[in-house]
């Protein structure tokens, strides 16, 4: 598959793909005899993984380290697992922030919907958002 086709498939730029390859986020892509990138199914799996993890906020450095460990072989299974566990923990922490923000937004939207119906904006004295803030203190 050409770089143009891969760009269309994953909705990324050719510059992004070249950058990922250059810095080691994906292993070196297979090439034709003339030096043109020719993405194999294996290459596409790496691209898909890189794009997925990056879209979740995984740092480039972590992906580079993962690929480096992969190249070192089976002796790095544990290290690769540990790296992925760390990445999962980062993503879960980030998701918690979004979940908290969504909860607060839902609360406020509900209060404004009630205000639209009744003409009165009434905030609860002890809403769940305030409780969480007090618990963190």
C-alpha positions in Angstrom: 0.0 0.0 0.0 1.4 3.4 -0.9 1.9 6.2 1.6 -1.0 8.1 0.0 -3.4 5.1 0.5 -2.3 4.8 4.1 -2.9 8.5 4.7 -6.4 8.1 3.4 -7.1 4.9 5.3 -6.0 6.4 8.7 -6.7 10.1 8.0 -3.2 11.2 8.8 -0.7 13.2 6.8 2.3 11.8 4.9 4.5 14.0 7.1 3.1 12.3 10.2 3.8 8.9 8.8 7.3 9.8 7.8 7.9 11.4 11.2 6.6 8.3 13.0 9.0 6.2 11.0 12.0 8.6 11.4 11.8 8.8 15.2 10.9 5.1 15.8 7.2 5.3 16.7 6.7 2.7 14.0 9.4 0.3 12.7 11.0 1.1 9.4 8.5 0.6 6.6 9.1 -1.9 3.8 10.2 -0.3 0.5 10.2 -1.2 -3.1 13.4 -1.8 -5.0 13.2 1.9 -6.0 13.0 3.0 -2.4 9.3 3.9 -2.4 7.5 3.0 0.9 5.3 0.0 0.4 3.2 -0.6 3.5 2.6 -4.3 4.3 -0.1 -5.6 6.6 2.4 -5.7 9.4 3.3 -2.1 8.8 -0.3 -1.1 8.8 -0.8 -2.8 12.2 2.0 -0.6 13.6 0.5 2.5 12.0 -2.9 1.7 13.5 -1.4 1.1 16.9 0.6 4.3 16.9 -2.4 6.4 15.8 -4.7 4.8 18.3 -2.2 5.3 21.2 -1.3 8.8 20.2 -5.0 9.8 19.9 -5.4 8.6 23.5 -2.6 11.0 24.5 0.2 8.5 24.8 3.6 10.3 24.7 5.8 9.8 21.6 8.7 8.8 23.9 6.7 5.9 25.3 5.8 4.6 21.8 9.5 4.9 20.7 10.6 2.9 23.8 7.9 0.3 23.0 9.2 -0.2 19.5 12.8 -0.3 20.7 11.9 -3.0 23.1 10.0 -4.9 20.5 13.1 -4.9 18.3 15.1 -6.4 21.1 13.0 -9.5 21.0 11.2 -11.8 23.4 13.4 -11.1 26.3 11.6 -7.8 26.6 8.1 -9.2 27.1 8.0 -8.0 30.7 9.3 -4.6 30.0 6.8 -4.1 27.2 4.0 -5.2 29.4 5.2 -2.7 32.1 5.3 0.1 29.6 1.7 -0.7 28.4 0.5 -0.9 32.0 2.0 2.6 32.6 0.3 3.9 29.5 -3.0 2.4 30.6 -2.7 4.1 34.0 -2.0 7.4 32.3 -5.1 7.0 30.0 -7.3 6.0 32.9 -6.2 9.0 34.9 -6.9 11.2 31.9 -10.3 9.6 31.4 -11.2 10.3 35.1 -10.6 14.0 34.5 -13.0 13.9 31.5 -15.6 11.8 33.5 -15.4 14.4 36.3 -15.8 17.3 33.9 -18.8 15.5 32.2 -20.4 15.0 35.5 -20.1 18.7 36.4 -21.4 19.7 32.9 -24.4 17.4 33.2 -25.2 18.8 36.6 -25.1 22.4 35.4 -27.1 21.6 32.2 -29.8 19.9 34.4 -29.9 23.0 36.6 -30.2 25.3 33.6 -32.9 23.1 32.1 -34.9 23.4 35.3 -34.3 27.2 35.3 -35.7 27.4 31.8 -38.8 25.5 32.9 -39.3 27.4 36.2 -37.7 30.7 35.7 -35.5 30.2 38.8 -31.9 29.1 38.9 -31.4 27.1 42.0 -28.0 25.5 42.8 -27.9 22.7 45.4 -25.9 23.6 48.4 -24.1 20.3 48.4 -23.9 19.0 44.8 -21.8 15.9 44.0 -19.2 18.2 42.4 -18.7 20.2 45.5 -18.6 17.0 47.6 -15.8 15.6 45.4 -13.8 18.8 45.8 -14.1 18.7 49.6 -13.0 15.1 49.6 -9.9 16.0 47.7 -8.9 18.7 50.1 
